[in-house]
Amino acid sequence: MPYKNRRSSYSTFILIFVALKIVLNLFAISNFGFHRDELLHLVLGDHLDWGYKEVPPFIALLAKISLTVFGDSVFAARIFSTMASGLIIWLTGQITAELGGRRFAISLACLALIFSPAFAASGYLFQPVVFDQLWWVVTVWLFVRYLNTASVKYLYWLGVAVGIGMLTKYTMVFFTVSLIIGILISRERKLLFNKHVIYSALIATLIFLPNIIWQFAHHLPVIHHMKELRATQLDYVHPSDFIKQQLLVNGTALFVWLTGFISLLFSFRLRRFRFMAIAYVLIFLFLLQMNGKNYYLFGAYPMLFAAGGFAFERILNRKANVLRTAAMVLFILPNLLLLPLVLPLLPLNTTASFIKNQTNRYSFLKFIVTWEDQKQHPLTQDYADMLGWEEMAKKVGDTYHALTPEQQKNTQLYADNYGLAGALHHYRHKYNLPEVVCLNSSFQLWAADNLNARYIIYVDDHDNIERRISPLVESYRQTGEITAPMAREHGTRIYLLTNPSPKLNDIYRAELANKRLE
C-alpha cells in the first residue's frame, strides 16, 4: 500500500480498539476507592505551582481541570487516565501502520497492549505513570512520522511533546536521550543534522524551563526525593528482579513485543526503525543500573508491540488464517483470564479469592502480591492502597464533631503520611473538617507555620504516640482506627491530643524548616 494512503485507511479501524480499551476501563474505574497516590495528586490541583517535591506540575493541572469539570468522585478522577489509555492504543495502532502493518498487525499490537497486565494495571489510576507512557508513545510516533515523511513540522511537535512530557515525569528526559542516541547510531542519523532539530530542542527547553527555575528556587527537591526513593524503595529492587519482571509484566504478550524487538534489530524491512530497539536497550540498561521500578519502562513497550504486530503479519501470511487466529488466542486469551489481578473488575472479596487461587496455582505470579516491604499479602499493593481512606476520614470527622464549637475553633488535624492527609483534604467538605497539616511529601510546601492548637486530632500510622508524642501533651486518647482488613493502612489510629506543650510546636517548626530546605 502506498505510504500516503496508509494512515487514512486504518484510522477508523484503530478506533475499534480504542473503544474497547475505554469500555474496559469504564467497567473498573469506580470499583474500590481512591488510590493513595491519587489523593495526593488531587490535592496538588488545589495548590497549583510549577513543581512539587515528587512530581512535575502537569498532573496538578489535570487535577484542577478534573475537579472543576468532572467533580470529586472516584469515577471523575479517572476520566483523564482512561482518555490517555485510549490515546496510547490509538497511537500504537498508528505506529503499526507507519511501520507498514495492516489490519492483522494492528489488531495483534492493540489487543496485546489492551490486555497486557502492565498496561491494564497502570492505565486507569490518576497518576503521572499513564500520562508519562502517553508522551513516550507520542514521541515515538512523531519520530516515525518524521522519518517517513521528512516533514519538519513533526520535529516542532516533537519539541512540544518532549517539553510537556518532562513536565509530566522526569523519566521523559532519559527516554528522549535514548531515542536520539538510537537514531544517531542508526543509518537515519542524517535526518537529525539540521537546524530544525535545534529549534525543536529549544521549544522543549522553554516549556520545561519554569520547572527548572522552580527546582532551583526550592533547593532541588527532585534530588532529595530520588535519594529518599532509593533508600526506602529502589535499593530493594535487585537487577535480577527487574529483568524477571520485565519478562513477566506483559504476560503472554511477551512473545509479541519480544518478536518486535528482535525484528527491529534484524529485519531488513524494519531497518529504518532500528533506533527503537536501540533506545529500548539503552533505557533498559539505564533503569537496571538505577534500580528502577518495573513500571518505569512501560512506556517503551507500545513501539515494540507495534513492531511485533508487523512481524507476525509478515510471518503468518494472509493464507494462514488458522495460524493467525491461534496467535491471537495464544498471546491474548491467557492475559484476558488473569485481568482481575491487575484491573478491579470484580468485587473486593471475589478479587481477593481470585488472587489467592491464581498465586497459589502459579508461583511465578507471587511478585504481584509482593509489596515494597518485600512481603506477600492478600491483595496487590495498588488494591490495598485503595482501601480505608473514607473510613478514616469519617472517624476523624466523628472525633472533630464530638468537640464543642468553641473547642473546634482551637483544633488542628495532623496526619503522618500523604495518603492520610490526602484523604482528609479530599473528604474535608463531606465531613466538614478543617485543613489537615502534614510534613510528608509535597504537603510540607503549604503546611501551617505552627502546630499549636489546644486540641490536635492526630492520625498515626507508625505507633508514634507512646514514643514521641505522649511526653509532649497533657493527655491523649484513641478515638478510632482503620479497620478495613485488607487496607494497607489497616490499624492506623486516630488520637485526640489535648494541651500540647510548646516543645511540640518547636519540634514541628524545626522539622518543617528542615524539610523545606531539602
N, C-alpha and C positions, 0 to 999 in steps of 0.2 A: 504494500500500500504506500503511495507517495506520502512523504512526510507532511505536506501541507493539509492532507485530509485526515491525518491520523487522530488529532486531538478532537475534532468535532464529531468524528464517528463514534467515539466511545464515551463522551461526556455524560450522555443520558443513561447509558448502561451502568456507569460507575455510580450514579445516584441510587441505584437499587441497593448497593452495599452500604452506602451512606445511611439510607433509611433504616436498613437492618440494624446497623450499629446504634443509631439513635433510639430505635424502639427497644432494643435490648437494655440500654441504659435506663430508659424510662420505667421499665419494669422493676428496676433495682434501686433507683436513687432515693426513694422515700423510705426504704426499709432501714431498720436500726435507727441511729441518730447521727448527730454531728460527730465528725472525727475531731480528735484533739487539735490537729493542725488547722483544720477548717475554722475552728473557733478563733484561733489566733489571727488567721488571715482576714476573717470578717471584722475583727477589731481594728485591723490596720486601715480598713476603709473609713473608720471614724477618726483617724489620725493621719491624714494624707501628708506625705512628705516625699523627698527624693531618695530615701533609703531607710533601711531598718537594720537591726542587729544581725538578722539571719537571712534576709532576702532583699533583692532589689524591689523597686516600687510598683512594678506592673500589676502584681496580684492585688495590691491595695486599691488601685484604680478600678480594677474589675469588681472588687468587693463593694466599693462605693456605688458603682452603677447597679450591681446586682441587688443590693439592699434598697436602693431608691426605686428601681423599676420593678423588680420581681417580688420584693418582700423578704422576710427573715425566716422562712421555713427551710427545712432540710432540702425539699424539692427545689425551691427557688435558688438556694446556694449552689446547686449542682447543674444549673442550666448552662452556664458558660462552659463548664467542663465537658458536658455532653456535646455541645456545639463544637468544641475543639477536637473531641474524639472523632466526630463526623468528618471534620475537615482533614484530619490525618488520613482517614480512609480515602477520601476524595483525592488527596494529593498522591497517595500510594498508587491508586489506580492510574492517575495521570502520569506518574513516573514510569509505570509499567508500559504505558502506551508510548511514552517518549523513547523507551529502550527498544521499541519495536514489537511489543507484546500485543496480542489480540484478545478476544473475549475469554478464552480459557486461561490465558496468563493473568489477565486482570481478575478473573473470578478466584483463581487459586491464591493470588497475592492478597487480595482484600479479605477473603474468608479466613485465610491463615492468620491474618492480623486481627480480625474481629474476635476470633475465638482463642487467640493466644492468651494463656493465663497472665502473662506480664502486662499486656495491654488491657485486658478486661479489668485487672486489679487497679491499674493506675489511671484509667480513663474516665472515672466518674466522680472522684473526690475533688473538692475545690482546693487544689494545691498547685504550686508552680510546676510540678512534675509534668502534667499533661500539656501545659502551655509551652514548657521547655521542649517537649517532644515535637509539638506543632512547629515551632520555629526551626528546629533541626530539619524537619521534613520540608518546610518551605524553602530553606536554604539549599537543600539538595535539588529540589525541583527547579529552582531558579538557575542553579549551576548547569543542570542538564539542559534546560531550555536555551541557555546562553551557548552551550557547546553545539546544540543542534541548529541554532539559527544565526549565531554570531551577532545578534541584535544587542547593542549596548544597553538598551533600556532595562534588560534583566539584571545587568550589573548594578544599576542605580536602585532597583527594587531590592537587590541583594543587600545593599548597604542599609536600607531601611529595615529589612528583616533581621539582619545581624544586630543592628543597634537596639531594636525592640527586644530581640532575644536576650541580649546582655542585660537589659532592664528586667528580664523575667527570671533568669538564673545565670549565675556566673559560668556555669559549665559551657555555655554557648561560646565563650572565648576559645576554649580548648578544642571544641569541635570544629570551629571555623578555621583555626590554625591547621588542624589535621587535614581538612579538605584542601586548603591551599597547598600544603606540602604534598598531598596526594596528586594534585594537578601538576605541580612543578616537577614531580618525579615522572609523570606520565608524558606521552607524546603530545598531549594537548596543551603543553605549557605555553606555547606561543600566544594563546588566546588571552593570557594574563598580562602580556607585555604591552600595555597601552595605558594612556593617561586616564581612561575611564575607571580603571581599577583603583587608581589613587583617589579619584573623586568619590568612588563608592566607599572606600575606607574612611574618607573624611566625613561622609554622611553618617556612617555607623558611629564614628567617634563623637560627633556633635550630639547625636541622640543620646549616647551613653554618658556624655560629659557631666550633666547635672549630678548623676550618682557618684561619679569620681570626686567631684567637689564636695558632696555630702560626706563621703567616706573620710576625706582628709579633715573636714571640719569636725568630725566626731571621732578622731583618733584611730581611723581604720578598723572599725569593729569587725569587718569581714575576716581579718587576720586572727583576731582573738576567737571569733566564732569557729574558724577552721581548726584552731589549736584545741579548743574545747571539744569539738566534734571528734577529733582524732583521739583525744584522751578518754572520752566517755563511750564512743561507739565504734569509730573506724579502726582502732587498734585491735578490736575483737574480730575484725574481718580478715581472715587469712587468705593469702593469694590462692591457695588451692580451693577454698570455699568459693571465692569469686569466680574462678574458672568453672567449677562444677555448676554453680548457679546459672551462669550464662548458658550452659548446655541444657538446663532443666526449665528455666523460666518460661520458655515458649512452648513447652510440652512437645507434642509430636510435630508441631510446626517447625521444630528444629531442622527437619530434613528439607524444608522449603528454603529457609534463609541460608543454611549451610551450602546447599546446592547453588544458591545465588552467589554466595561469597566465592566459591570455587570457580564458578563460571566467569565472574568479573575478573578473576586473576588470569584465567587460561583461555577463555573463549575468544575466538577471532572476531565474532560478531559483536562482542561487548568490549572490545579492546579500547574504544574511545572513552569508556566509562570506568576504566580500571581504577581511577582515582578514588572511587567509592570504597573499594576493597582495601586500598592502602590507607584511607582515612579511618576505616574501621579498625585496622590493626594498630594504628598509632594511638587512637583514643582508648582502645582496649588496653594497650601496654601502659599508657599514662595512668589510667584508673587502677590498674593492677598494682602499679608502683605506689600509688597514693592510698591504697587500701579503700578504694571507693565502694560504696554500696552498689548492689547489683542493678538497681533501677537507674543509676546514673547513666548507664549505657543504652537504655531502652530506645532513645531517640534515633539511634543509628540502625535499628533493625528494619524499619519500613523500606528503606532503599534496598536492603538485601532481600526482603520478601518480594519486592518488585522484580529484582533480577532473577530470583528463584522461580517466580511465575513464568517469566520469559524462557528460562532454561528448560523447564518441564514441558512447556508448549513446543519447544523445538525437539525435545527428546521423544515426546509422545505426539506423533503427527495426527492429523485430523482423522485418519482412518482407524486410529487406536482409541475409539470411544470408550471401550470397556476399560482399558488401562487408565484413561483419563478419569473416569468415574471412580475407579479403585483408588487412584491417587488422592482424589478429593476426600473420599471416605477415610482413608488411612491417615491422612495428615490433619484432618479437621474433626472427625467424629469423636475420637478419644478426648480432645480438649473440650468439646461441647459437653460431654458427660461429666467432666470434672469442674465445670464452670462455677457451681456453688461454692467451691473452695475459695474463690477469689472475688466473686461478684455476689452481693447479698440478694439472691433471687428467692430464697426460702425463708420461712420464719426462723427466729433465733435458735430455738431448741432443736428444730429439724436440721438447721445448719450445723450445730454442734455435733449432733449424732452422725451426720454425713461426714464431717471432718474426721471424727474418731474412726469411723469404719474405713475410710479411704487411707488414712495414715497408718492404721494397723495392717491393712492389706498390702500397701505399697510403702515400704520403709523409706524409699528414696524421696517420698513426699514430706518427710518429717521436718525438713528445713522450713516448710511453710508455717509450721506452728512453733518454730524456734524463735524466740523474741531476742531483743537486744541483750537481755541478761543471760543469753545462751542456754536457757532452759526451755523445755517443751510445755505447752499449755493447751487447754481445750479448744481455744479459738486462735485464729491468726491474730497477730498483734494489731493489725488495722481494724479488725472486727471488734476486738476488746477495747480499742481506743474510741469506739463509738457508743459506749455504754456508760450509764451512771451520771451523766452530766446534768440533766434536768432534775433528777432525783436530788442531787447535791444542792442545786440552786434553790429548789423548793424548800429544803430543810434549812438552808441559810435564811431564806425568807421567813420561815416559821420562827426562827430564833430572833430575827430582827423585829418582827411584828409582835413578839411577846414582850418587848420592851415598851415602856410608856413613850408617848410622843416626845416628852422632854428628854428622855434617855436616847431616843433615836437621833435627836439633833446633835448628840455628842458621841456618835458611834461611827467607827470606820470598819470596812471589810478588808481583810488581808488574806491573800492566797499564796501558797508556796510555789506553784508552778503555773506556766502559761495556759495549760489546759483548763485548770480550775478557774483561773482568772478570766479566761475567755468565755467560759460558760456563765460566770456571774455577770460579766458585761453583757453577753448576748440576751440573757433572760432578765436583765435588770428591770425592764418595763413591765414584763409579765408579772413579776413578783415584787414590784415596787421597791427596788433596792438602791442604795447609794452606789457611787462608783467604787470599784474594787482597786486596792493597792497591791502591786506585785513587783518584785525586783527581778523576776526571771524573764529572760528573753527581751523582746522589744518593749515590754511593759515598763521597763526602767526608764525609757525615754520620756514618758509622761507621768511617771509616778509622783504622788504627792510629796512635797518637800519635808513633811513631818508625819510621824505616826504617833500622835499624842492625844488621841481622844480618850475619854474616860472609859468607854466600852469599845472593845475590839472583837469582832467576830473573825476568828482565825481558822482557816481551813488548812489542815496539816497533813501532808502525805508522807512524812518521814518520822513520825513519832518524836517530834522535837519538844513536845510540851514539857516533859519532865527534865530533859537535859538542858534545854536552853531557855525556855520561856517562864517556867514556874518561879524561878528566883527573881524575876523581873516584874511580877504582877502581884497585886494584893490577893487575888483569888482567881480561880478559873473552874469551869465545869464543862463537861462534854454535853452537847445538845443534839448530836446526831452523827451519822456516818453513812458512807455509801455502802449499800447492802447488795446491789446487783452482783450476783455471784460470779459472773464471767467478765465483769468490767476490769480493766487494767487498774483502775483506781479503787477497786474493792477494798474496803476497810479504811479509806481516807476519812478522817474525823473532823468534826466541826466543834469548835470550842467558843465559849464566851469568856473573854478575859476582862477583868474588872480592875480599874485603877492601876494601870501600868506605871512603873516608876520612870522618872526622867531618863534613867540609864537606857531603857529600851529604845527611846527615841534617839539617844546619842548613838547607839549601835546601828540603828536604822539609817540615820543620816550619814554615818561613816561608810556603811556598805553601799548606799546609794551613790555617794560621791566616788567611791572606788569603781563601781560598775560603769558609771558614766565616762570614766577615763579609759575603759577597756576597748 
